[in-house]
Amino acid sequence: MIQVLFVLLGLLIIGTIIYLQHDRFGGTPSNDRLERMKNAATYRNGAFQNLEETPMVPEGVSTLEMLQGFFFNKDKRNVPKDTIPVMQTNLKNLPIDSNLYIWFGHSSYFLQMDGNRILVDPVFSKYATPVRISVRAFDYQYEYTAEDMPNIDILVITHDHWDHLDYNTFKKLQHKVKHIVTGLGVGSHLEKWGFPAANITELYWGESADVNELKFTSTPARHFSGRAFTRNTTLWSSFVLKGTKNIFLGGDSGYGKHFRDIGAEYGPFDFAILENGQYNEMWKYIHMMPEEVVLVAKELQARYTIPVHSGKFPLANHAWDEPLIRVSKAAKENNVPIITPKVGQVVNFGDIPINEEWWKGIR
């Protein structure tokens, strides 16, 4: 019996090593890209660092306790029993002169601004991990796919985690994408997957680039990166998108002093798109709590805030609708205007819809 167990363990290890060679895990920064990384202020000992001390677990909590809590303390409504309502919008027929926003669930969304079609962190797969037996997407009335997307002028990737940079989605989309804006180092994945280096703009925090008469500025986030066992070899970022409107693309981030600094330097913002969901007190430094989202909206001086990072994948233990309930309550109490559209709903920047609490009544 012991011999059989050792054989099975050996086969598992060999299988894992083989699987890790798959292209989906991405590339490794090298040559000029690696030299740029080494010259970055927060790159030390082969990895990027956060601006503030950012432990993966809070003080007084062990990694074992965190794992036990994650696997055994899930809310009974962690995954909805009912189907999530979706508005089916023909993205290819939207007037190109209209400035708008459309959410696809989690942190995937589409923007049109100043004649540009922009897609942020698209994940149209049913799973948000490399192992296709866990973290399955909720059931939707309609599943948006790469085929639904029009030609994309600018693809924005905030960081390389699987729920923001999906290999299968990227491979199906890449022939439609003209240019990519992302964090320093992430281009190593995109090049390995066949996207031309000349059409990738990689930015470090504080760097800016003009793309199609839009200005993108990379700004800090308090998070981490990695597609396998090695962490922080590519940069995680938020972005300031400046055109007719001034928009903050938040990516993933725990609360930190960087938000007030971004608001002071680049605000006020017309819209701030902020992560709100997949949080837990045990990893509070890398994901904001809903009440902190409202605080950040004030620090960014945002006219309107759009919460994302919820409504699709059960990456944390809370009830699936808790992020929307809590952020709506906090926003009302603090007089912070938020926008909570359904998946697929068109939000025109010049005609903000009245919020509908679409999640009510869904089990």
C-alpha positions in Angstrom: 0.0 0.0 0.0 2.8 2.4 0.9 4.5 1.7 -2.5 1.3 2.4 -4.3 0.9 5.7 -2.5 4.4 6.7 -3.4 3.8 5.8 -7.0 0.6 7.8 -7.1 2.4 10.8 -5.4 5.2 10.5 -8.0 2.7 10.5 -10.9 1.0 13.5 -9.4 4.2 15.5 -9.1 5.3 14.5 -12.6 1.9 15.5 -14.0 2.0 18.8 -12.2 5.5 19.6 -13.6 4.3 18.8 -17.1 1.1 20.8 -16.7 3.1 23.8 -15.5 4.9 23.9 -18.8 1.7 24.8 -20.7 1.6 28.1 -22.4 -1.3 29.2 -20.2 1.1 29.9 -17.3 2.7 32.6 -19.4 6.3 33.7 -19.9 9.2 34.9 -17.8 10.5 38.5 -18.2 14.0 38.7 -19.7 16.4 40.9 -21.7 15.3 44.6 -22.0 12.1 44.0 -20.1 13.9 42.5 -17.2 16.4 45.4 -17.2 13.5 47.9 -17.0 12.1 46.0 -14.1 15.4 46.0 -12.3 15.5 49.8 -12.6 12.1 50.2 -11.0 12.0 51.7 -7.6 10.0 48.9 -6.0 11.7 45.9 -7.6 14.0 44.2 -5.2 15.5 40.7 -5.0 13.7 39.5 -8.1 10.2 40.7 -7.2 8.1 43.9 -7.1 7.1 45.2 -3.7 4.1 47.2 -2.5 4.5 50.8 -1.3 3.3 49.7 2.2 4.0 46.6 4.1 1.5 44.1 2.8 1.4 40.8 4.6 -0.7 38.0 2.9 -2.4 37.3 6.3 -3.1 39.8 9.1 -1.3 39.9 12.4 -2.2 37.0 14.7 -3.5 34.8 12.0 -1.5 31.8 10.7 -1.5 30.5 7.1 -3.2 27.3 8.3 -6.0 29.3 10.0 -6.5 31.3 6.8 -6.7 28.1 4.7 -9.1 26.4 7.2 -11.3 29.4 7.2 -11.3 29.6 3.4 -12.3 26.0 2.9 -14.7 25.4 5.8 -16.3 28.7 6.5 -18.1 29.6 3.3 -21.5 31.2 3.5 -24.3 28.9 2.5 -25.2 31.5 -0.2 -21.7 31.7 -1.5 -23.0 30.6 -4.9 -26.5 31.7 -6.0 -29.1 29.0 -6.7 -30.9 31.2 -9.3 -29.6 32.4 -12.6 -28.0 35.9 -12.7 -30.1 38.2 -14.9 -28.2 39.6 -17.9 -29.1 42.3 -20.5 -28.0 41.1 -24.0 -26.4 44.0 -25.8 -25.1 43.9 -29.3 -21.7 45.5 -28.7 -20.9 45.6 -32.4 -23.8 47.9 -33.2 -23.1 50.6 -30.5 -22.5 54.0 -32.1 -18.8 54.6 -31.9 -19.3 58.3 -30.9 -21.1 57.3 -27.7 -19.1 57.2 -24.4 -20.3 54.3 -22.3 -19.6 51.5 -19.9 -20.8 47.8 -19.9 -20.0 45.3 -17.2 -19.6 41.5 -17.9 -19.3 40.3 -14.3 -16.4 40.2 -11.9 -13.7 42.7 -13.2 -14.4 42.4 -17.0 -15.9 45.5 -18.6 -16.1 47.4 -21.9 -15.7 51.1 -22.4 -16.2 53.4 -25.3 -14.6 56.8 -25.1 -13.6 59.4 -27.8 -14.0 56.9 -30.6 -12.1 54.1 -28.9 -13.3 50.7 -27.9 -11.6 49.6 -24.7 -11.8 46.2 -23.0 -10.5 45.7 -19.4 -9.5 42.4 -17.8 -11.7 40.1 -20.0 -12.4 36.7 -18.6 -15.1 34.8 -20.5 -14.2 31.3 -19.3 -16.3 29.3 -16.8 -13.4 29.0 -14.4 -11.1 31.5 -12.7 -8.2 29.2 -11.8 -5.8 27.0 -13.8 -7.5 23.9 -12.4 -10.8 23.6 -14.2 -12.6 21.9 -11.3 -12.8 24.9 -8.9 -14.1 28.4 -8.8 -16.8 27.9 -11.4 -18.7 31.0 -12.7 -22.3 31.5 -11.6 -25.0 30.6 -14.1 -25.9 33.6 -16.2 -29.0 34.1 -18.4 -26.6 34.9 -21.3 -22.8 34.2 -21.4 -20.8 37.0 -23.1 -17.9 35.5 -25.1 -15.0 36.7 -27.2 -17.2 36.3 -30.3 -19.5 39.0 -28.9 -16.7 41.6 -28.8 -16.2 44.1 -31.6 -12.7 45.0 -32.7 -10.9 46.3 -29.7 -8.7 49.4 -30.0 -7.1 49.1 -26.5 -7.0 46.1 -24.2 -6.1 46.9 -20.6 -4.7 44.2 -18.3 -4.3 45.3 -14.7 -2.3 42.3 -13.5 -1.7 38.7 -14.4 -4.0 36.8 -12.0 -6.2 34.2 -13.6 -9.4 36.0 -12.8 -8.0 39.1 -14.7 -5.9 37.5 -17.5 -7.4 34.4 -18.9 -5.4 32.4 -21.5 -8.4 30.9 -23.3 -10.1 34.3 -23.5 -7.0 36.0 -24.7 -6.3 33.5 -27.5 -9.8 33.9 -28.8 -9.6 37.7 -28.6 -6.1 38.6 -29.7 -6.9 38.8 -33.4 -9.4 41.6 -32.6 -7.0 43.6 -30.4 -5.0 46.5 -31.9 -3.0 47.6 -28.8 -2.5 46.5 -25.2 -1.7 48.6 -22.1 -0.6 46.8 -19.0 1.9 46.7 -16.2 5.6 46.2 -16.5 6.5 42.6 -17.0 3.0 41.3 -18.1 4.0 41.6 -21.7 6.2 38.5 -21.2 2.9 36.5 -21.1 1.3 38.2 -24.0 4.3 37.8 -26.3 4.6 34.1 -25.4 0.9 33.8 -26.5 1.7 35.4 -29.9 0.9 39.0 -29.5 3.4 41.4 -31.2 5.7 43.2 -28.8 5.4 46.4 -30.9 1.7 46.7 -29.9 2.2 46.3 -26.2 2.7 49.3 -23.9 4.1 48.3 -20.5 4.1 50.9 -17.8 5.6 51.2 -14.3 3.8 53.3 -11.6 3.9 56.9 -12.5 4.6 56.3 -16.2 2.2 57.6 -18.9 1.6 56.8 -22.6 -0.7 58.3 -25.2 -2.6 55.7 -27.2 -5.1 56.8 -29.9 -5.3 60.3 -28.3 -6.1 58.8 -24.9 -3.6 59.2 -22.0 -3.0 56.2 -19.8 -1.0 56.6 -16.6 0.0 53.6 -14.4 -0.7 54.2 -10.7 -0.1 52.0 -7.7 -2.2 49.3 -6.2 -1.8 47.2 -3.1 -1.9 43.7 -4.2 0.4 41.0 -5.7 0.8 39.0 -9.0 1.6 35.5 -10.2 0.2 32.7 -12.3 1.9 29.7 -10.6 4.1 29.4 -7.5 6.3 32.4 -8.1 4.9 35.7 -7.0 5.4 39.3 -7.9 7.6 38.9 -11.0 5.2 41.2 -12.9 3.6 44.4 -11.8 0.0 44.9 -10.5 -1.4 48.3 -11.4 -4.3 50.6 -11.4 -4.6 53.1 -14.3 -5.8 56.6 -14.9 -7.6 56.9 -18.3 -7.7 60.5 -19.4 -9.8 61.6 -22.4 -13.1 63.5 -22.6 -13.7 61.9 -19.2 -11.2 61.2 -16.4 -11.6 57.6 -15.3 -9.8 55.6 -12.6 -9.4 51.9 -13.5 -8.8 50.4 -10.1 -7.7 46.8 -10.7 -7.3 44.8 -7.5 -6.1 46.6 -4.4 -6.3 46.6 -0.6 -6.9 49.9 1.1 -3.8 52.1 1.4 -2.5 55.6 1.4 -1.9 55.4 -2.4 -5.6 56.2 -3.1 -5.4 59.6 -1.5 -2.2 60.4 -3.3 -3.8 59.4 -6.7 -6.8 61.5 -6.0 -4.6 64.5 -5.1 -2.4 64.1 -8.2 -4.8 62.9 -10.9 -8.3 63.7 -9.6 -11.0 64.6 -9.5 -12.4 61.7 -11.5 -15.7 61.5 -13.4 -15.8 57.7 -12.7 -13.9 55.4 -10.4 -14.2 51.7 -11.2 -13.2 49.9 -7.9 -13.0 46.3 -6.8 -15.7 45.4 -4.4 -15.9 41.7 -3.7 -13.9 38.5 -3.0 -12.8 40.1 0.3 -12.1 38.6 3.7 -10.7 40.0 6.9 -8.0 37.4 6.7 -6.7 39.0 3.5 -7.8 42.6 4.1 -4.5 44.0 2.9 -4.9 42.9 -0.7 -8.7 43.3 -1.2 -10.8 46.2 0.1 -13.9 45.8 2.2 -17.1 47.4 0.8 -17.0 50.2 3.3 -13.4 51.0 2.3 -14.6 51.3 -1.4 -16.8 54.2 -0.3 -13.9 55.8 1.6 -11.7 55.4 -1.5 -14.3 57.0 -3.7 -14.1 60.1 -1.5 -10.3 60.1 -1.5 -10.2 59.8 -5.3 -12.7 62.7 -5.6 -14.8 60.5 -7.8 -18.1 61.9 -9.1 -19.5 58.4 -9.6 -18.2 55.1 -8.4 -18.8 51.7 -10.2 -18.1 48.6 -8.0 -16.8 45.5 -9.7 -15.1 42.2 -8.8 -18.3 40.5 -7.7 -21.3 38.8 -9.2 -19.5 36.0 -11.1 -16.8 33.9 -9.3 -16.9 32.6 -5.7 -13.3 33.5 -4.8 -14.1 34.3 -1.2 -16.5 33.1 1.6 -19.1 35.8 1.7 -22.6 35.5 0.2 -22.6 36.2 -3.5 -24.7 39.4 -3.2 -23.1 40.7 0.1 -20.6 43.0 -1.7 -23.4 44.9 -3.5 -25.6 45.0 -0.5 -22.8 46.4 1.8 -21.4 48.9 -0.7 -24.9 50.2 -1.5 -25.6 50.7 2.1 -22.3 52.4 2.8 -22.7 54.7 -0.2 -26.1 55.8 0.8 -25.0 56.5 4.4 -22.0 58.6 3.1 -23.8 60.3 0.2 -21.5 58.7 -2.3 -23.1 58.2 -5.8 -22.5 54.7 -7.1 -23.7 52.9 -10.3 -24.7 49.2 -10.0 -25.8 48.1 -13.5 -26.9 44.6 -14.5 -24.4 42.5 -16.5 -24.6 43.7 -20.1 -26.5 46.9 -19.3 -25.3 50.0 -21.2 -24.3 52.9 -18.9 -24.0 56.1 -21.0 -21.6 58.6 -19.4 -24.0 61.5 -20.2 -27.1 59.8 -19.0 -26.5 58.0 -15.7 -29.2 55.4 -14.9 -31.2 55.2 -11.7 -29.8 52.4 -9.7 -31.9 49.2 -9.7 -31.0 46.7 -6.9 -31.2 43.9 -9.4 -29.7 41.3 -7.0 -32.8 41.5 -4.7 -34.9 38.3 -4.7 -32.1 36.2 -6.2 -31.5 33.2 -4.0 
